[in-house]
Amino acid sequence: MDAHLDTSHVRKVKRYGNATINDFLDNVDDLTKAIKDIEAPEIARVRAKVKMALAAAKSAVSDGAAQVRGQARMLTRTTDNYVHENPWQVVGVAALVGIAVGMLLTRRSD
């Protein structure tokens, strides 16, 4: 149940982060569109740089999300393989963690 809560929280944070980044990128895009009619050479140069940076940022966000998903899949596979190959070690570690947490909780309540 805790794992479900953790993944749910991670998903919420991820959605919030993605929404914030996408909002920012959309605002920058809107800004470049709003100044498209200004013909000053300095503005045109800055607008071109912003458009290139915006395209790079959108690409990086997309690539970063794909990379994180790939790493998560690899970590999941590695963990699953380890648990299947070493079930008693995993049970032992889980028991030790449980004992340690229990000891910490009993010390705090004293």
JOHUSUL-V276425 format. One record per helix or strand of 3 or more residues. SS is the DSSP state (a for helix, b for strand). FROM is the first residue (numbers start at 0). TO is the last residue. If there is no record, write none. Layout:
# JOHUSUL-V276425
ss,from,to
SS,FROM,TO
SS,FROM,TO
This chain:
# JOHUSUL-V276425
ss,from,to
a,1,33
a,40,84
a,86,108
